[in-house]
Amino acid sequence: MRLTILGSGTNLHPSRAAAGYLVRTDQLIVLDFGPRTLMNLIKTGVDRHRITHILFSHFHADHFSDFITFFFDAVIYAKYGGGHRPAMTLIGPKGTIRLFQSIMRSFPSFSPAPFRVALKEVTTKPFTIGDTRIVPKPMVHVPDLSSVGYRIEHRGKTIVYSGDVQYCDALVALCKDADLAVLDCSFPANRPGAAHLHAGQCGQVATEAGVGQLVLSHFYPVADRYDVKAQAGEQYGGKIWKGKDLLTIPV
């Protein structure tokens, strides 16, 4: 397994793309698709037209908006560029089907797409993509929005992606004994904010869950003004990565 960070920041971060991650197992799986992540996906050298599954944690714009450009590119490629791409499956929490049906109806040329598009809503039931097992779990973020984190398992290794989240028992359970956990580190411990983890809580979750390696990501600009890696390290003694765009970590 390999994790590549496509975006380690937030909506309008001055030096980072917003939320997005590429996980390579026997599949190419994209987790969230925030602003500026599509160009970073292209920089990885991965053929974007081979991507068949995109998993969304929730639908705030900083986790979603580059999907519009990605999908339009796929349509043009298949209709007019002489290319072929396999079916695309879009997966997310409650509200996914309604949102994407609305998008497909509203954007010119999106419907009918020249390839099959499947929509799937998930709560807690595990599912497989090829030989990769994925366990979703509802997370606590904001009260008016459904959010999920994902546990990705392949050949005895596990990567967890929290999405946006507050500290909660569900997050600790999702991360239990994971080889690598990518956690929402929006704020430094000394400047906490609403609806997200701060660096100290990231370390706390990693310790409580027995995580092998911790990746801090989804930084608001204020987080880059402090040593969030050291703050997380006050709570967690394992390997800590401070996320950056295009960082690739083997698992």
C-alpha positions as CSV (number, residue, x, y, z in Angstrom):
1,M,0.0,0.0,0.0
2,R,1.0,3.6,-0.6
3,L,-0.5,6.8,0.5
4,T,0.1,10.0,-1.5
5,I,-1.2,13.3,-0.2
6,L,-2.8,15.3,-3.0
7,G,-3.7,18.1,-0.6
8,S,-2.8,18.8,3.0
9,G,-4.5,22.2,3.5
10,T,-7.9,23.7,3.4
11,N,-10.0,25.7,1.1
12,L,-7.9,28.8,0.6
13,H,-4.6,27.8,2.1
14,P,-1.8,30.0,0.6
15,S,0.6,27.1,0.0
16,R,-1.3,23.8,0.2
17,A,-4.0,22.2,-1.9
18,A,-7.1,21.4,0.0
19,A,-8.1,17.9,1.2
20,G,-7.3,14.9,-1.1
21,Y,-5.5,11.6,-0.9
22,L,-4.5,8.8,-3.3
23,V,-4.3,5.3,-1.9
24,R,-2.6,2.6,-4.1
25,T,-3.4,-1.0,-3.3
26,D,-4.5,-3.4,-6.1
27,Q,-6.7,-0.4,-6.9
28,L,-6.3,3.4,-7.3
29,I,-8.6,5.0,-4.8
30,V,-9.1,8.7,-4.3
31,L,-10.2,10.0,-0.9
32,D,-11.8,13.4,-1.2
33,F,-11.2,15.9,-4.0
34,G,-10.7,19.4,-2.7
35,P,-9.6,22.5,-4.6
36,R,-6.2,22.2,-6.4
37,T,-5.9,18.4,-5.8
38,L,-6.6,17.5,-9.4
39,M,-3.4,19.1,-10.6
40,N,-1.4,17.3,-7.9
41,L,-3.0,14.0,-9.0
42,I,-1.7,14.7,-12.5
43,K,1.8,15.4,-11.0
44,T,1.9,11.9,-9.5
45,G,2.0,10.4,-13.0
46,V,-1.1,8.3,-12.3
47,D,-3.5,8.0,-15.3
48,R,-6.5,9.8,-14.0
49,H,-8.7,7.9,-16.5
50,R,-7.9,4.6,-14.7
51,I,-9.5,5.8,-11.4
52,T,-12.7,4.0,-10.8
53,H,-13.6,4.7,-7.2
54,I,-13.7,8.0,-5.3
55,L,-14.6,8.0,-1.6
56,F,-15.9,11.2,0.0
57,S,-15.8,11.8,3.7
58,H,-18.3,14.7,3.5
59,F,-19.3,17.4,1.2
60,H,-17.8,20.7,2.4
61,A,-16.3,22.3,-0.7
62,D,-12.7,22.0,0.5
63,H,-13.2,18.2,0.2
64,F,-15.2,18.1,-2.9
65,S,-15.0,20.9,-5.5
66,D,-12.2,19.6,-7.8
67,F,-14.4,16.6,-8.6
68,I,-16.4,18.8,-10.9
69,T,-13.3,19.5,-13.0
70,F,-12.2,15.9,-12.8
71,F,-15.6,14.6,-14.0
72,F,-15.9,17.1,-16.8
73,D,-12.5,16.2,-18.0
74,A,-13.5,12.5,-18.0
75,V,-16.6,13.3,-20.0
76,I,-14.7,15.3,-22.7
77,Y,-12.0,12.6,-22.9
78,A,-14.6,9.9,-23.5
79,K,-16.9,11.8,-25.8
80,Y,-14.5,13.8,-27.9
81,G,-10.9,12.8,-27.0
82,G,-11.0,9.4,-28.5
83,G,-10.5,7.8,-25.1
84,H,-12.2,5.1,-23.1
85,R,-12.5,5.0,-19.3
86,P,-14.0,2.3,-17.1
87,A,-17.1,2.9,-15.0
88,M,-16.8,5.3,-12.1
89,T,-18.2,4.7,-8.6
90,L,-18.8,7.6,-6.2
91,I,-19.1,6.7,-2.5
92,G,-19.9,8.8,0.5
93,P,-22.2,9.3,3.5
94,K,-25.9,9.9,3.6
95,G,-26.8,12.6,1.0
96,T,-24.3,11.3,-1.6
97,I,-27.0,10.0,-4.0
98,R,-29.1,13.2,-3.9
99,L,-26.1,15.5,-4.3
100,F,-24.7,13.7,-7.3
101,Q,-28.0,13.2,-9.0
102,S,-28.5,17.0,-8.7
103,I,-25.0,17.7,-10.1
104,M,-25.5,15.3,-13.1
105,R,-28.8,17.0,-13.9
106,S,-27.5,20.6,-13.5
107,F,-24.1,20.7,-15.2
108,P,-24.0,20.8,-19.0
109,S,-22.8,17.5,-20.6
110,F,-22.7,15.6,-17.4
111,S,-25.8,13.5,-18.2
112,P,-25.8,11.1,-19.8
113,A,-22.1,10.4,-19.2
114,P,-20.4,8.3,-21.8
115,F,-19.5,5.7,-19.1
116,R,-21.4,4.2,-16.3
117,V,-21.6,6.1,-13.0
118,A,-22.6,4.3,-9.8
119,L,-23.6,6.1,-6.6
120,K,-23.2,4.4,-3.2
121,E,-24.0,5.7,0.3
122,V,-22.3,4.0,3.3
123,T,-22.6,4.0,7.0
124,T,-20.9,1.1,8.8
125,K,-21.1,-1.8,6.4
126,P,-17.7,-2.9,5.1
127,F,-17.3,-3.3,1.3
128,T,-14.6,-4.4,-1.1
129,I,-13.0,-2.9,-4.2
130,G,-11.0,-5.6,-5.8
131,D,-8.9,-7.2,-3.1
132,T,-9.2,-4.1,-0.9
133,R,-11.5,-4.1,2.1
134,I,-12.9,-0.7,3.2
135,V,-14.7,-0.1,6.5
136,P,-16.6,3.2,6.8
137,K,-17.6,4.7,10.1
138,P,-19.7,7.8,10.9
139,M,-17.6,10.6,12.4
140,V,-18.5,13.6,14.6
141,H,-17.9,16.8,12.6
142,V,-20.7,19.3,12.4
143,P,-24.4,18.6,13.3
144,D,-26.0,19.5,10.0
145,L,-23.8,17.2,7.8
146,S,-23.1,13.5,7.6
147,S,-19.4,12.6,7.7
148,V,-17.6,9.3,7.5
149,G,-14.0,8.1,8.0
150,Y,-12.6,5.2,6.2
151,R,-10.4,2.2,7.2
152,I,-8.6,0.7,4.1
153,E,-7.2,-2.8,4.5
154,H,-5.1,-4.7,2.0
155,R,-2.8,-7.7,2.4
156,G,-2.6,-7.3,6.2
157,K,-1.9,-3.5,6.2
158,T,-4.3,-0.7,7.2
159,I,-4.6,3.0,6.4
160,V,-7.2,5.1,8.2
161,Y,-8.5,8.4,6.9
162,S,-10.5,10.4,9.4
163,G,-11.9,13.2,7.2
164,D,-12.9,16.2,9.2
165,V,-13.6,15.2,12.7
166,Q,-13.8,16.1,16.4
167,Y,-12.4,13.9,19.1
168,C,-14.8,11.0,19.6
169,D,-14.8,7.3,20.5
170,A,-15.8,6.4,16.9
171,L,-12.5,7.9,15.7
172,V,-10.4,5.9,18.2
173,A,-12.3,2.7,17.2
174,L,-11.7,3.4,13.5
175,C,-8.0,3.9,14.0
176,K,-7.5,0.8,16.3
177,D,-4.1,-0.8,15.5
178,A,-3.9,0.9,12.1
179,D,-0.5,0.9,10.5
180,L,-1.0,4.5,9.3
181,A,-3.6,7.0,10.4
182,V,-4.2,10.3,8.5
183,L,-5.9,12.7,10.9
184,D,-7.5,16.1,10.7
185,C,-4.9,18.4,12.3
186,S,-6.6,21.7,11.5
187,F,-5.3,23.6,14.5
188,P,-2.3,23.8,16.9
189,A,-2.9,22.6,20.4
190,N,-2.5,26.1,21.8
191,R,-5.0,27.6,19.2
192,P,-7.8,25.0,19.0
193,G,-10.9,25.6,16.8
194,A,-14.4,24.3,16.4
195,A,-15.4,21.1,14.8
196,H,-11.8,19.8,14.2
197,L,-9.0,18.1,16.0
198,H,-6.0,20.0,17.2
199,A,-2.4,18.6,17.2
200,G,-2.5,17.4,20.7
201,Q,-5.8,15.5,20.1
202,C,-4.2,13.8,17.1
203,G,-1.5,12.5,19.3
204,Q,-4.0,11.4,21.9
205,V,-6.0,9.4,19.3
206,A,-2.9,7.8,17.9
207,T,-1.9,6.6,21.4
208,E,-5.3,5.4,22.4
209,A,-5.8,3.5,19.2
210,G,-2.3,2.0,19.1
211,V,-1.5,3.5,15.6
212,G,1.8,2.5,14.0
213,Q,2.4,5.9,12.2
214,L,0.6,9.2,12.4
215,V,0.1,11.6,9.5
216,L,-1.0,15.1,10.4
217,S,-2.9,16.9,7.6
218,H,-5.7,19.3,6.7
219,F,-3.9,22.3,8.1
220,Y,-5.5,25.7,8.5
221,P,-2.9,28.4,7.9
222,V,-2.6,29.0,11.7
223,A,-1.3,25.4,12.1
224,D,1.7,26.2,10.0
225,R,2.8,28.9,12.4
226,Y,3.4,26.4,15.2
227,D,5.2,23.1,15.7
228,V,2.2,20.8,15.4
229,K,4.4,17.7,15.0
230,A,6.0,18.4,18.4
231,Q,2.6,19.1,20.0
232,A,1.3,15.7,18.7
233,G,4.5,14.1,20.0
234,E,3.8,15.2,23.5
235,Q,0.9,12.7,23.4
236,Y,2.3,10.0,21.0
237,G,5.6,8.3,20.8
238,G,5.4,6.8,17.4
239,K,6.5,8.0,14.0
240,I,4.8,11.3,13.1
241,W,4.7,12.8,9.6
242,K,3.7,16.4,9.0
243,G,1.8,16.1,5.8
244,K,2.7,18.1,2.7
245,D,1.4,18.0,-0.8
246,L,2.7,15.1,-2.9
247,L,4.3,13.3,0.0
248,T,4.1,9.6,-0.6
249,I,4.4,7.1,2.3
250,P,4.7,3.3,1.8
251,V,2.8,1.1,4.3
